Amino acid sequence: MKTQVAIIGGGPSGLLLSQLLHVRGITSVVLERRTQAYVLSRIRAGVLEQGLVDLMREAGVADRMEREGYPHTGTILAVDGESFRIDFTQATDKPVMVYGQTEVTRDLYAAREAAGGRIEYEVEDVVIDAHGPSVSYTVGGEPRRVECDFIAGCDGFHGVSRKTIPEDVRQEFEKVYPFGWLGILSETPPVNHELIYATSEAGFALCSMRNETLSRYYIQCDMSERVEDWSDDAFWAELKRRLPKEHGDALVTGPSIEKSIAPLRSFVCEPMQWGKLFLCGDAAHIVPPTGAKGLNTAASDVHYLYNALRRFYEDGDSAGIDGYSETALARVWKAERFSWWFTSLMHRFPDQSRFDAKMQRAELDFLRTSPEAQAALAINYVGLPY
């Protein structure tokens, strides 16, 4: 096959890039190693920055999000049983949108199928020629090849795209956190319409929602623990212990429909391009989920790459292509900083000294009493401008 842009990875970033390019008449082929059903079964984030909301509108896939999503104008922080609210609109005049990543992906699949977009599933043995450029692969043992102008690597942390960049070319920066998040999904009403970030002597907890009858909850746990160690009753009891009484008393419990433990890490690969290969999303960077920046930082990569490709094909301007990595990384590192800061602020670390604990509490007290500190959090949480 021949196409203008070959996209490795059929998750939300690859699909969004493909749909945006389609709107501008630029052809693409998406290669996904799993089935569509598998991709849609993955439970992921559900807080969308305004920049991603605008990209969904530009891609023509925002109708269901506008109807079923939940704009949030603030969030609640709880510290040792006392809570206060961060108002996003006072500092930014922008909300965030609560709309599950699975639903974003579902909308994008529907749009690509309606447009006759080419998506290859269960792709194996992917080999990228970043200078050809081309992508070779197999489907059901049959060899195939796509010749293209550019390649977008949207295939995640474990994908082939980043590993295609030679080790002596790329630098990788990583911080692994000494805890994970035990999360459950339950068909219960959320404890609060807005997200609750809580910290206490027992550790971190997060109350979030997908809709009025579907809730997502997390508690900080040790990475040596296993999902099998936690019954639903034990999870609910521990979550309630970490929340202020008013929220704990309002908690509606029920059987979990999904339960998992996720490790936390910060990771960045530089550069994000090599030859005609460009990395997007988790292929280039990972953030701890505390700041809700994973999908949103992938979306900012898509924004920069889409506009660079658009200018190249429409105007013959290669400046955006040449400067993609530098431009994308400037925003990536700011998102990494916010996610690292918020994670460090809200979690209890196993090697934390008494002095560290006092500093953490002083930082939280400053955040509670300082409108300027709250404004800085709000500006970062709703998303820095592209």
C-alpha positions, 0 to 999 in steps of 0.5 A: 500500500501507499499512503501519506502517513502511516500511523503505528497504534490504534489507540486514541492518539493514533485514531485522533491523528488519522481523523484530523488528517482525514478532515484536511484530505491527508491520507493515512493507514492505522496499524494496530497489534490488537483487536478493536474489542481489546482496545475498547476494553482498556479502562483509562483516564476520563478527564479531558483538557480544553485543548483535547476537547477542541481537537475532538471538535475540529475532528468532527467527533465531539457530538456525543462528548458534548451530550454525555460529558460532564464539564467540571469547573473545580476539584476538591482536595482533602488533607487529613479529613479537612477539604477545600475546593480549587476553582478552575474558572477563577484562574482560567475561565475553562473547565475540564471535561469528564468523558472516558477515554474508552468513549473517546476511542469509540467515537474515533473508531466510528468516525474512521469507519464511517469515512472508510478509513484504513485500519489494520488489526492484529498486526505483528512483526512491525519493522519501521524504516524511518528513512525510506520511509516505510513500515513492514509487518504481517497479518495472519502470517501474510507479509505486508508493507506500507510506503509513506511520506511520514510515520507516526509512532502512537504505539505506547511505551512497549511499542516498536516505534521508540525502540526504532530510534538507535540507542546512541541517538535517544536519551531516556529519563525516568523516575519510578515511584515506590507505590502504585494505585489500586483502582476499581470501577463500580456501577455506583453513583459518584460520591461527589460530582467533582473529583476528590483528591485525598491524602492522609496518614494512611496514604492517597485516595482519589474519587472520580466518575465516568457518569452518574452511575459509573464511578472510578476509585483509587487508593495508594498501595504498595507495589508488592501487593496483589489484586487478589489480596483485596476484596471489595469490602476491604477496598471500600473500608480503606477508601472510606478511612482515607476520606473526610467523614462527609464524603465517606458517609456519602460513599455508595458501595457495590461490587467492582466490575474491574479491579487492577493495580497500576505502577506509577512512573515519570518517563521522557524520551528525547528526541521525539523524532528520527528521520521521518518517524515521529513519536506521540503519546506514551511512545515518548513519555509517561506521567503518573496519573495524579494530574490527569495528563497522560491522554491530554499530553498525547493529544498535545503531541497530536496537535503539534504533529497534525498541524506540522503535517497540514502545513507541509502538505497544504503550504509546503512549509516544513518548519513544523515537521523539522521542529516537532520534537523541540516544540512537543517536548517543551510542553511535555516537560511542563506536564511532567513537572506538574504530574511529578509535583502533584504526585509528590504532594499528595502521596506518602512515601515509604522513606519519608522523614519527619521533616519531609512530612512537615514540608509536605504539610506546609505545602498543602497548607500554603495551597489551601490558603493562597489564591495564587497557589490555587491559580497555578494548580488550576492553570496546569490542571485544565491544561497549558495552552498549545 
